Structure formats: C-alpha cells, structure tokens
Amino acid sequence: AQSVAQPEDQVNVAEGNPLTVKCTYSVSGNPYLFWYVQYPNRGLQFLLKYITGDNLVKGSYGFEAEFNKSQTSFHLKKPSALVSDSALYFCAVRVGTGGFKTIFGAGTRLFVKA
Amino acid sequence: DGGITQSPKYLFRKEGQNVTLSCEQNLNHDAMYWYRQDPGQGLRLIYYSQIVNDFQKGDIAEGYSVSREKKESFPLTVTSAQKNPTAFYLCASSTTDSSNQPQHFGDGTRLSIL
C-alpha cells in the first residue's frame, strides 16, 4: 500500500536556527513529492515539489527539500527559521502519469520560538 | 485573482439534516477534489472529479454526495447518513494534463453538529 509518514507530530526550533521536518514515503512507481503549509483556519499552500533531476529542491519562503531515493525520504529544511514559519506542514505524494490521487502525511506542527 | 472559494466558512448541522458545502474555482482546472481534515489524521479524500459530469469515490465517500454540472463548481453534500460529520472540509483543484502539478486549495468550511 502506498503511504506517507511524517514521524514527528511537532517540531520545536528557536528563531534563527535551522529546521528540518521529516517525511518518508512508500510507493510503487516514480513518486512526485510535494510539501504544503497550512496556517490556522486556512487551506493548504504549495511550498515545493520534486519531480525529477536535482535532489535538492528550492521552494517558497526560503524552504528547500532533499530527495533521497535510497532512504525514500523527502525532508523539508530551512537554514534559518522565522517565528512566522510556525504552521502545520504536510508532505504528499502522487504516483506516476495520470495519477490523480494524492496521499498526504498526517502533518507536522512547527513551532518557532523567538 | 484566480483561486478557489469555499462557502460558508462555518456551518452547523442539526440531527437528520443534509447540508451542502459550496466550492467554486476560476482557475480553469479540470480536476476538483474534496478532502476531510481531522486533527492528527491529515487529509482524507472524499470524492474527486476529473471532468464535468463525472466523479469518483475517494477513501471515505460514505455519507457524502457530490455533483459536477459545471467545470467551475463541485458542491459537496453531507447527508444525514454521515454520523460523524464534525470536521474541516477542504476543496482543491488541479490541472489534469500532468500529475506533477500541485493542488490549489480553498480556505475550508468548518462543519459542526448542533
């Protein structure tokens, strides 16, 4: 069965420190990987995606993610966290051509302390 | 600005009542989706539609119904058969020419039981 795991319910980091939000996946076929962010009482906003090519993907608001095929991981990173980065982050995967179903992880809540 | 509009933002349902959540998009997207979000469970797919007058059940379709009479609109009805409807409902859309495109989300409808 295809699945996405975000092993941490919550990540706490001090402002200015680097942050990592972890994601691992299990799919058959070539995965298309996404990160979304959700602020309170809002919908999800797209941050970045990995389709093919460079394993390090850069996205919005200074976020980047590293694709690791051997570890089936797609961890979200940012070199220097801001208080405004505090939100709920979702990893997601779609599979193959014409795959309309997206599988979402359970989400990781990021708290950035001033 | 192009986007997805969900209404109402808050909705209350009485016992035995059907309620309809509205979702309208002006992004010219062919595919539309309904998700249910519960705390700690991520997003679960209720229904999706790839084209007008066609839709498919997702993972948790029981107690819900949809229609897709226009490209721009994909309303969701929560029927009285849905015994635990309290949740945050998110509508999304995407292009269908490639599964490597992200989904665009509305700002959700929060449904509660009276």
Contacts between the chains, C-beta under 8 A, distances in Angstrom:
chain1	res1	chain2	res2	distance
A	9	B	40	7.2
A	32	B	99	6.1
A	32	B	100	4.7
A	34	B	102	5.7
A	36	B	102	7.6
A	36	B	105	7.9
A	41	B	9	8.0
A	41	B	107	7.3
A	41	B	108	7.0
A	41	B	110	7.4
A	42	B	107	5.2
A	42	B	108	7.1
A	43	B	4	7.4
A	43	B	6	7.9
A	43	B	90	5.6
A	43	B	92	7.6
A	43	B	105	3.3
A	43	B	106	5.2
A	43	B	107	4.8
A	43	B	108	5.6
A	44	B	43	7.8
A	44	B	90	7.1
A	44	B	92	7.7
A	44	B	103	7.6
A	44	B	105	4.5
A	45	B	105	7.3
A	46	B	102	4.0
A	46	B	103	7.5
A	46	B	104	7.5
A	49	B	100	6.9
A	49	B	102	6.1
A	51	B	100	4.6
A	90	B	42	6.5
A	90	B	43	7.2
A	94	B	99	4.8
A	94	B	100	7.4
A	95	B	99	7.6
A	96	B	99	6.8
A	97	B	98	7.7
A	97	B	99	6.3
A	98	B	99	6.1
A	99	B	99	4.4
A	100	B	31	6.1
A	100	B	48	6.3
A	100	B	50	6.2
A	100	B	94	7.9
A	100	B	96	7.1
A	100	B	99	6.6
A	101	B	45	6.7
A	101	B	48	7.5
A	101	B	58	7.7
A	102	B	33	8.0
A	102	B	45	7.7
A	102	B	103	6.5
A	104	B	42	4.4
A	104	B	43	4.4
A	105	B	42	5.7
A	106	B	40	6.1
A	106	B	41	6.1
A	106	B	42	4.3
A	107	B	40	7.6
A	107	B	42	5.4
